[in-house]
Amino acid sequence: MTAVAADFPNDPELVAAWRGGDQLAADQLVRRHAAPLGRYLAANGASSADVDDLIQDTFFRAFRGLEGWRGEGNFRGWLFRIAGNLLKDRFRSAKGRVFLEIEDQDLVDHADPEGEFAADEVGRQLTAGLSRLPRMQREVFLLRVQQGLEYTEIASALATTPGAARVHYHHAVKRLKEWLT
Amino acid sequence: MNACESVSDRMPDVLHHRASWSEAERDHLTHCAECALEWRVVAAGAVLQQGLVVDSAAISGQLLARVRDEHGGTPIRRLPWRGTRIGLGLLAAAASIAILIRVPATRRVGAPPAVRITPVAVLPELERLTETQLEAVLLELDVPDVTVSPMRLPRLGDLTDSQLEQVLLSLEG
């Protein structure tokens, strides 16, 4: 068990190592969280051209602000919070326009052509529907469904309460269902 | 919490393999159109951008270089030494300059006086002149008086016997 823990240090251990000057720990943190962060940013409206830059900016801000992070909430949730703020700034500079690109990877892979077509259609409609949601509802939905975070983690990431996050989630699901029918 | 709310609440956990449906929940999903629709929405949401390719190695490399370049942006503990090292470097540079300035002065003190060799024209006519005539010629040339340099010490051969004895006595005590 100790060997496993040593091989796969958790986020607080990696953060502590990085703060102590271990650059390998920073590299591990990036490799662990870059892909989920990229998926979240892309589904949240970042253009595919901007995703890599936004991931890098997110980690850059996170590493610079580590002194202020006391380990409350999880590191991943904190990254999502920074990423969301960066994306908000980007939208603001783009005069509030939100572009949600429909990518092939949005589409669910199914063996049967009919099911595949239906899933593709749901994926397209969902992507379009997400762009119409208020920011908070969209982010809560993505953190809950795409990233699998608990309401407490979502609340920490979005600076809200678990109860409010739950309400945002149900509003989001209700609207998306209406738009998909 | 009714069946619809319970199923709805557990959907993300089932999608992320933290829970699984019970028989009753499976049955509910088959017969409840609202929950079936929600399941399709949530299932589609779980795989959004699933195939997105992120080059995390490249991002990591660029990021770490950026952190290193950013002044004060890294928590690496070598930072506190940076100022000390710069100070030591400046001190060493100042010391080098001071030595360079002083070395030529030291060399001037220790170096032998430059010997100026002036060509002497040998005139056969001078050989025939008497001492009185030579002195008259020298006076005519207006050669400046040669003063004895303090650095020029008398040779032992120039000393008289009594002076030599005094030197020997001072050396022997």
Chai-1 contact restraints between the chains, C-beta under 6 A:
chainA,res_idxA,chainB,res_idxB,connection_type,confidence,min_distance_angstrom,max_distance_angstrom,comment,restraint_id
A,R19,B,P75,contact,1.0,0.0,6.0,A-B,restraint_1
A,G21,B,I76,contact,1.0,0.0,6.0,A-B,restraint_2
A,G21,B,R77,contact,1.0,0.0,6.0,A-B,restraint_3
A,Q23,B,L64,contact,1.0,0.0,6.0,A-B,restraint_4
A,D27,B,S60,contact,1.0,0.0,6.0,A-B,restraint_5
A,V30,B,S56,contact,1.0,0.0,6.0,A-B,restraint_6
A,V30,B,S60,contact,1.0,0.0,6.0,A-B,restraint_7
A,R31,B,S56,contact,1.0,0.0,6.0,A-B,restraint_8
A,A34,B,V54,contact,1.0,0.0,6.0,A-B,restraint_9
A,A34,B,S56,contact,1.0,0.0,6.0,A-B,restraint_10
A,A34,B,I59,contact,1.0,0.0,6.0,A-B,restraint_11
A,A35,B,V54,contact,1.0,0.0,6.0,A-B,restraint_12
A,G38,B,L52,contact,1.0,0.0,6.0,A-B,restraint_13
A,G38,B,V54,contact,1.0,0.0,6.0,A-B,restraint_14
A,R39,B,Q49,contact,1.0,0.0,6.0,A-B,restraint_15
A,R39,B,L52,contact,1.0,0.0,6.0,A-B,restraint_16
A,A42,B,Q49,contact,1.0,0.0,6.0,A-B,restraint_17
A,A42,B,L52,contact,1.0,0.0,6.0,A-B,restraint_18
A,A43,B,L48,contact,1.0,0.0,6.0,A-B,restraint_19
A,A43,B,Q49,contact,1.0,0.0,6.0,A-B,restraint_20
A,I55,B,I59,contact,1.0,0.0,6.0,A-B,restraint_21
A,Q56,B,I59,contact,1.0,0.0,6.0,A-B,restraint_22
A,Q56,B,L63,contact,1.0,0.0,6.0,A-B,restraint_23
A,F59,B,L63,contact,1.0,0.0,6.0,A-B,restraint_24
A,F63,B,V67,contact,1.0,0.0,6.0,A-B,restraint_25
A,R64,B,G73,contact,1.0,0.0,6.0,A-B,restraint_26
A,Q105,B,Q49,contact,1.0,0.0,6.0,A-B,restraint_27
A,Q105,B,Q50,contact,1.0,0.0,6.0,A-B,restraint_28
A,Q105,B,G51,contact,1.0,0.0,6.0,A-B,restraint_29
A,Q105,B,L52,contact,1.0,0.0,6.0,A-B,restraint_30
A,D106,B,L48,contact,1.0,0.0,6.0,A-B,restraint_31
A,V108,B,V47,contact,1.0,0.0,6.0,A-B,restraint_32
A,V122,B,R40,contact,1.0,0.0,6.0,A-B,restraint_33
A,V122,B,A44,contact,1.0,0.0,6.0,A-B,restraint_34
A,G123,B,A44,contact,1.0,0.0,6.0,A-B,restraint_35
A,L126,B,A44,contact,1.0,0.0,6.0,A-B,restraint_36
A,R144,B,P12,contact,1.0,0.0,6.0,A-B,restraint_37
A,V145,B,P12,contact,1.0,0.0,6.0,A-B,restraint_38
A,V145,B,V42,contact,1.0,0.0,6.0,A-B,restraint_39
A,V145,B,G45,contact,1.0,0.0,6.0,A-B,restraint_40
A,V145,B,A46,contact,1.0,0.0,6.0,A-B,restraint_41
A,Q146,B,G45,contact,1.0,0.0,6.0,A-B,restraint_42
A,Q146,B,L48,contact,1.0,0.0,6.0,A-B,restraint_43
A,G148,B,P12,contact,1.0,0.0,6.0,A-B,restraint_44
A,G148,B,H16,contact,1.0,0.0,6.0,A-B,restraint_45
A,L176,B,V41,contact,1.0,0.0,6.0,A-B,restraint_46
A,K177,B,L37,contact,1.0,0.0,6.0,A-B,restraint_47
A,K177,B,E38,contact,1.0,0.0,6.0,A-B,restraint_48
A,K177,B,V41,contact,1.0,0.0,6.0,A-B,restraint_49
